[in-house]
Amino acid sequence: AELYGIRRWGAGFFDMDANGDVTVKVKFPSGEVAVSLMEIAQGIAQRDHAMPVLLRIENLLDARIIFLNETFREAIAEKGYEGEYRGVFPVKVNQQSHVIEEITRFGARYGHGLEAGSKAELVLAMASLQPGALLICNGYKDEEFIDLGLRATRLGYRCFFVIESPAELDIVIARSRALGVRPLIGARAKVYAKVGGQWTESSGDRSSFGLSSTQLIEVFEKLNDLGMIDCLQLLHCHLGSQIPNLADIRAGVLEACRYYAALVKEGAPMGYLDFGGGLAVDYLGSQSIHPHSRNYDLADYCRAIIDVIRATLDVQGIKHPHIVTESGRATVAFSSVLMFNILDVMHFEAVSLPETLPEGSHKRLRHLFDLCEDIEDHNLADRYTEAQAIRGQIRDLFRQGHISLRERSLSENIFLALAQAIAGRIDGLDEIPAGLEGLRQSLSDIYYGNFSVFQSLPDTWAINQIFPIVPLHRNGEAPTREAIIADLTCDSDGKVDTFITGRGVRPTLPLHAVNPDEEYLLGVFLVGAYQETLGDLHNLLGDTNIVSVRINEDGSYDVMKEIEGDSIADVLSYVEYNPQALFENFRAIAEVAVREKRIRVEERKQILNEFSASLQGYTYFEK
Ligand code: PLP
């Protein structure tokens, strides 16, 4: 467990058992239950779902909703705060129906609402939430969007239109008049406090959303002039996403409170203060201000928000607002694990070298060979640089036709042997000598995984997000290999080469040697936020199979939902092919082959059956 830092980033949800399997842990009133993910993977295989599989653990969704709501409630009680916490889940972070169903079903006990940023998200939110819940509408809104929201208001939802630009307000006013429904309005103010981390652009002067202070006054005045100021009840200040530093959150909250207080002083009724997203997930488990970590826990976050609100509003005698947060990743990241199998391994190791070089070997080759004899600790980097240079010259000589393929192969082997000898010398050192930083990685294995980075871990590629990756089994055994992971796409970006380990972020991951007679399964953790919908069809690798499970108090688990991944026909239809028409074209091609007597009619039948089965098959590697 130490090797992969699982207890640091696992938030108490993941651990390892005595067999070396990764476990998921769930708390029940009668105690904690740990279930092996390997056992779940076997159950998935018995149900005939091939790898890769996205595993959803419903209990973890529920646990996060409890944690979020209860921690806010505790902080509210502890600080004598007079408003309530009203959480909403931003649909964009995971729109999958099963996730939304569970959040709304389980979240109902806390009145946990939803945030929608488009018409499609609003439609699903209206059909999923129970009336009475908060429904926050962000994003650019046309008439249809606003009409839908007004209907939601009529049905009893607390549906807020968050005004992102002055033009939007006119549409809200016009449509609410036309439909005779009084709207609930929020104003989104631009926060200027810069937050650190990956998403610093969501705040500041040039952020694309939100009203400037001048526009905020315009919105206020327009509503006031029209006798609609009672509608303005919410201030929205999205601070950012994955904000690692609590000090930045405090600064953003302070600015939001100033806007809020000013609107109250101007005469708006207000009542809700919405801080948007930003509550970070500690993907690294380092509790630091690294962009993939955070230097606070949830209780610190809740207390910081409450303290800043009180410090700002109490002195002005302003009633405490209800606190709204739109925490996305902190709610859903933990609940999904991508499981995949390793298909093949490429090693970068010298095969056995001869004692002496063959007679008449090229002098460059001899030079390289001699370098191996002479490695002293003080000249490691020099030796390596020299060997790289000679290897380059030998490659040139091969290109020019001056040395043979066998000589070239021998030279590559000598180089690898030398590089390995040098790597062996630096392994124990505290600091890697200058010039040898990339050496270990250049010798690491490539493990080929049955998945697509672009489909299942798009943030790895797009924004260098680091997700924890751990073998799901064999952890009782010390791993003997160091590797990077390549996916199934034929794309040099389709790889993972930054890993979270117990010793910090590293360019290689310790893994076990793959046994030919046993499947080697890895899990990518904390992938429940953003990855599913942002994923794309690079190389036409489609959605993976999805299996949702619920862990029971007795340590058993129930399979709640099984969703088949995309078939080849599915992905082809996404890029505008008609699978039936493709089949017919292919049948015609096969018929010509029969007519021209290149195949027999029986073979035609077999080829067509296989083609048709492929259309229905999984897009990933099948064994
Ligand atoms: N609310 C709004 C308006 C957002 O733009 C986002 C994401 O950027 C979120 C909420 C969710 O943020 P997070 O996943 O950091 O909680």
Residues whose N, C-alpha, C, O or C-beta is under 5 A from the ligand:
A	BS01	PLP	P90 N138 H238 G240 S241 Q242 G276 G277 G278 L279 E326 S327 G328 R329 A330
